[in-house]
């Protein structure tokens, strides 16, 4: 199949391109490396273009599937720069749908869509609405917290994901991990999140490419299990044998109390545990100078 992947050199994109190529598909990869760094994907793709989805590029042809992963994804930053998040995530998606034709449009949305507590979340929901209006066929995946690694491809930019931050602390790259609030109405007072290994998530995307659009309101990619901040830190300590220093910090605006899958997508097959996510990320950190 002829597949376009946007955000291809990023964390999820690099894993997706690798799996698609292993399945024998032809891949055009788009990215502009907004973090100033990238994963090397040369061996996983057939063509690379430095295309910004918000640009007024020419009509770009037809693909069997488009996997749209490009976008802005940091909640605190979206609170400071809402215009940028609506421009890239919402209008960039509209522009892509206008310029690239496909019967199978696969979109990376977010679990924060239910809370709508940040411009990031609202920009993704806006993009979902546009997809439902403009696309010929679609699968909207609401990602929960994507973690882990294949041991090669990694998360880029300033570390914000809890498992990555915890792994960096366990590897001695960070002095401590901040806990943003401990008085939430949860079992230990800290926020609860659902996690999915990036390999399981990438495999679900590949299934959507190969099996076609579901045209549902959204599809959840998580694990059906919630873990608190303290439980994740405890798990990282358990699998690595390393003590993680913790520091209490004020609550962050836009943080939901709890975010857990309500119904797992039919395209999701879970093979990895929270322990796998922690250990895989830790092993990458201790073997990487970044």
C-alpha positions as a Python dict, from the first residue, in 0.01 Angstrom:
ca = {
    (1, 'X'): (0, 0, 0),
    (2, 'X'): (107, 359, -61),
    (3, 'X'): (110, 535, 277),
    (4, 'X'): (183, 895, 381),
    (5, 'X'): (305, 942, 739),
    (6, 'X'): (324, 1294, 881),
    (7, 'X'): (543, 1357, 1184),
    (8, 'X'): (742, 1061, 1060),
    (9, 'X'): (1072, 1120, 1240),
    (10, 'X'): (907, 1175, 1577),
    (11, 'X'): (860, 926, 1859),
    (12, 'X'): (545, 754, 1735),
    (13, 'X'): (609, 821, 1367),
    (14, 'X'): (946, 648, 1365),
    (15, 'X'): (800, 335, 1525),
    (16, 'X'): (507, 338, 1279),
    (17, 'X'): (732, 378, 974),
    (18, 'X'): (949, 89, 1090),
    (19, 'X'): (651, -145, 1131),
    (20, 'X'): (491, -38, 803),
    (21, 'X'): (814, -103, 614),
    (22, 'X'): (851, -444, 780),
    (23, 'X'): (501, -520, 645),
    (24, 'X'): (614, -428, 293),
    (25, 'X'): (434, -96, 241),
    (26, 'X'): (560, 203, 38),
    (27, 'X'): (604, 507, 265),
    (28, 'X'): (631, 877, 201),
    (29, 'X'): (749, 1047, 521),
    (30, 'X'): (682, 1412, 607),
    (31, 'X'): (843, 1602, 894),
    (32, 'X'): (997, 1940, 978),
    (33, 'X'): (1171, 1836, 1303),
    (34, 'X'): (1007, 2093, 1532),
    (35, 'X'): (1216, 1972, 1828),
    (36, 'X'): (1546, 2040, 1651),
    (37, 'X'): (1623, 1668, 1664),
    (38, 'X'): (1487, 1357, 1500),
    (39, 'X'): (1490, 979, 1485),
    (40, 'X'): (1673, 837, 1185),
    (41, 'X'): (1419, 661, 961),
    (42, 'X'): (1606, 637, 631),
    (43, 'X'): (1595, 257, 621),
    (44, 'X'): (1220, 250, 695),
    (45, 'X'): (1091, 478, 418),
    (46, 'X'): (1086, 519, 41),
    (47, 'X'): (1063, 898, 22),
    (48, 'X'): (1113, 1192, 258),
    (49, 'X'): (981, 1546, 223),
    (50, 'X'): (1027, 1839, 460),
    (51, 'X'): (661, 1942, 440),
    (52, 'X'): (481, 2155, 700),
    (53, 'X'): (113, 2057, 705),
    (54, 'X'): (18, 2421, 771),
    (55, 'X'): (189, 2546, 452),
    (56, 'X'): (3, 2626, 131),
    (57, 'X'): (164, 2339, -56),
    (58, 'X'): (23, 2216, -386),
    (59, 'X'): (-229, 1933, -409),
    (60, 'X'): (-17, 1629, -339),
    (61, 'X'): (-189, 1328, -490),
    (62, 'X'): (-363, 1020, -356),
    (63, 'X'): (-258, 761, -97),
    (64, 'X'): (-411, 432, 13),
    (65, 'X'): (-378, 561, 369),
    (66, 'X'): (-260, 873, 550),
    (67, 'X'): (-130, 848, 907),
    (68, 'X'): (-144, 1200, 1048),
    (69, 'X'): (84, 1222, 1352),
    (70, 'X'): (233, 1570, 1302),
    (71, 'X'): (130, 1828, 1559),
    (72, 'X'): (197, 2012, 1880),
    (73, 'X'): (154, 1807, 2197),
    (74, 'X'): (266, 1976, 2521),
    (75, 'X'): (-21, 2082, 2748),
    (76, 'X'): (162, 2356, 2948),
    (77, 'X'): (295, 2508, 2627),
    (78, 'X'): (-56, 2511, 2477),
    (79, 'X'): (-178, 2722, 2770),
    (80, 'X'): (82, 2985, 2680),
    (81, 'X'): (51, 2957, 2301),
    (82, 'X'): (-307, 2856, 2218),
    (83, 'X'): (-297, 3021, 1876),
    (84, 'X'): (-7, 2800, 1770),
    (85, 'X'): (-190, 2486, 1881),
    (86, 'X'): (-507, 2571, 1691),
    (87, 'X'): (-302, 2672, 1387),
    (88, 'X'): (-101, 2349, 1374),
    (89, 'X'): (-333, 2085, 1517),
    (90, 'X'): (-669, 2205, 1390),
    (91, 'X'): (-604, 2408, 1078),
    (92, 'X'): (-305, 2195, 978),
    (93, 'X'): (-535, 1893, 973),
    (94, 'X'): (-790, 2081, 761),
    (95, 'X'): (-518, 2186, 518),
    (96, 'X'): (-389, 1829, 488),
    (97, 'X'): (-738, 1697, 412),
    (98, 'X'): (-781, 1961, 142),
    (99, 'X'): (-450, 1883, -28),
    (100, 'X'): (-405, 1505, 7),
    (101, 'X'): (-667, 1254, -102),
    (102, 'X'): (-717, 918, 66),
    (103, 'X'): (-1000, 676, 148),
    (104, 'X'): (-835, 601, 484),
    (105, 'X'): (-733, 893, 708),
    (106, 'X'): (-583, 788, 1045),
    (107, 'X'): (-549, 1058, 1309),
    (108, 'X'): (-358, 1088, 1634),
    (109, 'X'): (-594, 1247, 1886),
    (110, 'X'): (-568, 1247, 2265),
    (111, 'X'): (-727, 1111, 2580),
    (112, 'X'): (-741, 1467, 2713),
    (113, 'X'): (-1024, 1526, 2464),
    (114, 'X'): (-1278, 1430, 2731),
    (115, 'X'): (-1165, 1696, 2979),
    (116, 'X'): (-1110, 1971, 2717),
    (117, 'X'): (-907, 2150, 2987),
    (118, 'X'): (-637, 2289, 2758),
    (119, 'X'): (-597, 2444, 2413),
    (120, 'X'): (-408, 2129, 2319),
    (121, 'X'): (-712, 1911, 2392),
    (122, 'X'): (-954, 2152, 2225),
    (123, 'X'): (-733, 2179, 1916),
    (124, 'X'): (-740, 1801, 1878),
    (125, 'X'): (-1118, 1783, 1918),
    (126, 'X'): (-1152, 2057, 1657),
    (127, 'X'): (-941, 1846, 1423),
    (128, 'X'): (-1163, 1543, 1493),
    (129, 'X'): (-1469, 1745, 1388),
    (130, 'X'): (-1302, 1856, 1067),
    (131, 'X'): (-1198, 1499, 983),
    (132, 'X'): (-1556, 1378, 1023),
    (133, 'X'): (-1673, 1652, 786),
    (134, 'X'): (-1404, 1635, 519),
    (135, 'X'): (-1261, 1282, 502),
    (136, 'X'): (-1387, 995, 288),
    (137, 'X'): (-1305, 742, 559),
    (138, 'X'): (-1127, 778, 891),
    (139, 'X'): (-1010, 622, 1215),
    (140, 'X'): (-958, 867, 1502),
    (141, 'X'): (-734, 719, 1769),
    (142, 'X'): (-743, 885, 2110),
    (143, 'X'): (-401, 800, 2248),
    (144, 'X'): (-353, 761, 2619),
    (145, 'X'): (-2, 801, 2761),
    (146, 'X'): (234, 646, 2507),
    (147, 'X'): (552, 511, 2663),
    (148, 'X'): (839, 270, 2614),
    (149, 'X'): (1054, 221, 2306),
    (150, 'X'): (1175, -39, 2059),
    (151, 'X'): (1524, 30, 2193),
    (152, 'X'): (1615, 251, 1897),
    (153, 'X'): (1358, 524, 1840),
    (154, 'X'): (1293, 771, 2119),
    (155, 'X'): (1082, 1058, 2247),
    (156, 'X'): (1210, 1398, 2137),
    (157, 'X'): (1219, 1743, 2289),
    (158, 'X'): (1197, 1848, 2652),
    (159, 'X'): (1103, 1543, 2863),
    (160, 'X'): (742, 1573, 2986),
    (161, 'X'): (611, 1214, 2985),
    (162, 'X'): (622, 1062, 3333),
    (163, 'X'): (780, 728, 3239),
    (164, 'X'): (1054, 901, 3040),
    (165, 'X'): (1121, 1145, 3325),
    (166, 'X'): (1126, 860, 3579),
    (167, 'X'): (1364, 659, 3359),
    (168, 'X'): (1597, 956, 3324),
    (169, 'X'): (1600, 999, 3702),
    (170, 'X'): (1670, 629, 3753),
    (171, 'X'): (1954, 654, 3500),
    (172, 'X'): (2106, 950, 3684),
    (173, 'X'): (2021, 1206, 3414),
    (174, 'X'): (1776, 1397, 3637),
    (175, 'X'): (1818, 1471, 4007),
    (176, 'X'): (1451, 1424, 4094),
    (177, 'X'): (1097, 1381, 3965),
    (178, 'X'): (836, 1647, 4043),
    (179, 'X'): (494, 1528, 4159),
    (180, 'X'): (239, 1789, 4058),
    (181, 'X'): (-11, 1768, 4341),
    (182, 'X'): (-88, 1496, 4595),
    (183, 'X'): (-439, 1594, 4709),
    (184, 'X'): (-645, 1468, 4416),
    (185, 'X'): (-946, 1246, 4486),
    (186, 'X'): (-760, 925, 4397),
    (187, 'X'): (-633, 625, 4592),
    (188, 'X'): (-300, 792, 4679),
    (189, 'X'): (-373, 1158, 4605),
    (190, 'X'): (-186, 1173, 4274),
    (191, 'X'): (-326, 1181, 3920),
    (192, 'X'): (-413, 854, 3748),
    (193, 'X'): (-332, 781, 3385),
    (194, 'X'): (-363, 493, 3142),
    (195, 'X'): (-47, 389, 2956),
    (196, 'X'): (21, 201, 2634),
    (197, 'X'): (353, 80, 2496),
    (198, 'X'): (451, 253, 2173),
    (199, 'X'): (492, -84, 1999),
    (200, 'X'): (134, -185, 2080),
    (201, 'X'): (11, 156, 1967),
    (202, 'X'): (210, 145, 1642),
    (203, 'X'): (75, -201, 1567),
    (204, 'X'): (-281, -71, 1610),
    (205, 'X'): (-208, 204, 1358),
    (206, 'X'): (-70, -50, 1111),
    (207, 'X'): (-389, -255, 1151),
    (208, 'X'): (-591, 59, 1069),
    (209, 'X'): (-381, 111, 757),
    (210, 'X'): (-428, -247, 639),
    (211, 'X'): (-790, -307, 743),
    (212, 'X'): (-945, 25, 659),
    (213, 'X'): (-1137, 302, 835),
    (214, 'X'): (-1377, 239, 1122),
    (215, 'X'): (-1563, 574, 1092),
    (216, 'X'): (-1645, 572, 1465),
    (217, 'X'): (-1645, 881, 1687),
    (218, 'X'): (-1310, 771, 1827),
    (219, 'X'): (-1105, 462, 1912),
    (220, 'X'): (-917, 432, 2244),
    (221, 'X'): (-558, 313, 2258),
    (222, 'X'): (-456, 244, 2618),
    (223, 'X'): (-453, -54, 2850),
    (224, 'X'): (-787, -37, 3038),
    (225, 'X'): (-582, 10, 3357),
    (226, 'X'): (-501, 331, 3543),
    (227, 'X'): (-177, 395, 3731),
    (228, 'X'): (-114, 682, 3969),
    (229, 'X'): (200, 895, 3952),
    (230, 'X'): (332, 726, 4267),
    (231, 'X'): (256, 380, 4128),
    (232, 'X'): (456, 456, 3811),
    (233, 'X'): (752, 578, 4016),
    (234, 'X'): (732, 271, 4238),
    (235, 'X'): (727, 48, 3929),
    (236, 'X'): (1032, 221, 3782),
    (237, 'X'): (1218, 168, 4108),
    (238, 'X'): (1112, -198, 4117),
    (239, 'X'): (1225, -289, 3765),
    (240, 'X'): (1551, -91, 3774),
    (241, 'X'): (1653, -131, 4137),
    (242, 'X'): (1725, 243, 4144),
    (243, 'X'): (1594, 493, 4399),
    (244, 'X'): (1412, 793, 4250),
    (245, 'X'): (1412, 1119, 4441),
    (246, 'X'): (1069, 1283, 4450),
    (247, 'X'): (968, 1645, 4505),
    (248, 'X'): (616, 1774, 4561),
    (249, 'X'): (516, 2060, 4331),
    (250, 'X'): (194, 2262, 4282),
    (251, 'X'): (-84, 2125, 4065),
    (252, 'X'): (-63, 2209, 3695),
    (253, 'X'): (-346, 2380, 3512),
    (254, 'X'): (-503, 2144, 3259),
    (255, 'X'): (-424, 1820, 3443),
    (256, 'X'): (-718, 1581, 3469),
    (257, 'X'): (-768, 1387, 3793),
    (258, 'X'): (-800, 1053, 3614),
    (259, 'X'): (-783, 945, 3250),
    (260, 'X'): (-841, 577, 3173),
    (261, 'X'): (-970, 397, 2861),
    (262, 'X'): (-1347, 350, 2860),
    (263, 'X'): (-1352, 101, 2571),
    (264, 'X'): (-1039, -36, 2402),
    (265, 'X'): (-1022, -20, 2021),
    (266, 'X'): (-1071, -342, 1826),
    (267, 'X'): (-740, -262, 1657),
    (268, 'X'): (-550, -277, 1987),
    (269, 'X'): (-368, -594, 2089),
    (270, 'X'): (-183, -550, 2418),
    (271, 'X'): (145, -736, 2451),
    (272, 'X'): (336, -504, 2686),
    (273, 'X'): (294, -419, 3056),
    (274, 'X'): (370, -108, 3259),
    (275, 'X'): (685, -291, 3374),
    (276, 'X'): (791, -338, 3010),
    (277, 'X'): (737, 32, 2941),
    (278, 'X'): (949, 134, 3239),
    (279, 'X'): (1231, -111, 3173),
    (280, 'X'): (1247, -45, 2798),
    (281, 'X'): (1266, 330, 2858),
    (282, 'X'): (1530, 290, 3130),
    (283, 'X'): (1747, 68, 2907),
    (284, 'X'): (1728, 328, 2631),
    (285, 'X'): (1831, 603, 2873),
    (286, 'X'): (2134, 419, 3012),
    (287, 'X'): (2251, 333, 2660),
    (288, 'X'): (2200, 683, 2518),
    (289, 'X'): (2400, 1002, 2567),
    (290, 'X'): (2095, 1218, 2492),
}
